[in-house]
């Protein structure tokens, strides 16, 4: 259950920011925030997170990807993993409908990227 929540939160975060061939400073900050959050998850190496974020950038609309990154940037100061998970869970619930899209994108990225 907790793992599903983490995966869902990660996916939701990624849906809010998209990147083109060249990234704006806002897109780069969003990408960094998403990667940082991904690395908190068990079994997600820096390389796997980079791969997954690349995939999410391709799958999500630019606004979705950037919004996700911005949401995660606001959580950077949280040190307690349980508090972070709870905050991300609340963020996902507020996305109303985007969670399913994020979950699918995240699952596809997970299959594509090495462990």
Steps between C-alpha positions, in 0.01 A plus 500: 500500500776743596700406191196564277456838664866585439482391138178694448647808660811480290298461184271790591798717559640413164181575310514866576815593309605436140820576317575578141830450322645785706387556856408828658637569849153416638498168317848416622404578862190283461706215357748522788219498758339193342831313487570591863160366605547183292825422677316491834307197378644155577680325214533819293862577415599840359533340156155342518347830612667687212363243256151518648494880499612500135208270420254712697616813320409333172163373624364797691383837382748780571264660749444171683869428532585850617212507748615170646851631544379822657287304745794284599730801538271617778568176687880517485542608862309202638744258661259242643411242230156436649415871498625525142286205393195645666554838332548340158190286552297813567649665194400204284144505625476866404590420139156341442530257212865559418605226742402220260696659217801543727477142621495366143793720397697401807432128446611522137814687600573238765480220244724690258770598748756261651484410869 
